[in-house]
């Protein structure tokens, strides 16, 4: 099911982050949490993704 989910902001693809299971949108630099196997696709719950260049 995760394969069909898209970012709620840009509708772009998401990648699963192996370290914590969050779903990451590289375009918007946001990580959406997954709790008890359920993706939380609320922008208010998303965390900013830090990049090595920032």
Order of alpha helices (4+ residues) and beta strands (2+ residues): beta-beta-beta-beta-beta-beta
